[in-house]
Amino acid sequence: MDINKLSYKKIRITHYRGQAAKLKSMGTDINNFFQNPYSFLKSRYCIETSAILVFFLQYTKITPNFLTIVYSILSFSVLFLLSSNNNYLILFAIILLFTKGVLDWADGLLARIQKKTSNLGFLLDNWAALISTHAYTLGLAIYLYNKDNEFIFIILGVSILLIKALDLRNYAYHLAMYSLFKKKN
């Protein structure tokens, strides 16, 4: 075994501690099932699955940014699958929506393990999260339109995306991050 590679146990413990501290700083205790059962279960699933994935990926040439791009592509596929009007594809979209988060948790972990953290990776991760949120919002609006044939759902979905696009605080944050990235490079 390569001396620079970490054991699965070390990856798992490091990841668990890091995510627990990060989420606790945002007000979510992943160790308390009764406070938020969904966060408790999903964090366990994502930590365990992403730790296994990263354990194997550390032996490959796959980069953390590649994982982020795959996460973005999966987000677009959720949009199209939710919009499909086919029950099997919609079920697959729901499963994909729940499980694609593993890649989001794995990209940062892989970057830290490979010592490849970067401003670009940070920007890509935030960009992918925006794509995921917007794709889900639009996919849900189209799904509801297909179910009830009410155009109001399309209007609401597009309105939500427009309001988010006009969020000056979010724009300022991304502009500041871009400026920081350009200054560093």
Sequence and secondary structure as in RCSB ss.txt:
>XXXX:A:sequence
MDINKLSYKKIRITHYRGQAAKLKSMGTDINNFFQNPYSFLKSRYCIETSAILVFFLQYTKITPNFLTIVYSILS
FSVLFLLSSNNNYLILFAIILLFTKGVLDWADGLLARIQKKTSNLGFLLDNWAALISTHAYTLGLAIYLYNKDNE
FIFIILGVSILLIKALDLRNYAYHLAMYSLFKKKN
>XXXX:A:secstr
  TTS  HHHHHHHHHHHHHHHHHHTT  TT TTT HHHHHHHHHHHHHHHHHHHHHTTSS  HHHHHHHHHHHH
HHHHHHHTT  HHHHHHHHHHHHHTHHHHHHHHHHHHHTT   HHHHHHHHHHHHHHHHHHHHHHHHHHHHHH  
THHHHHHHHHHHHHHT HHHHHHHHHHHHHHHHH 
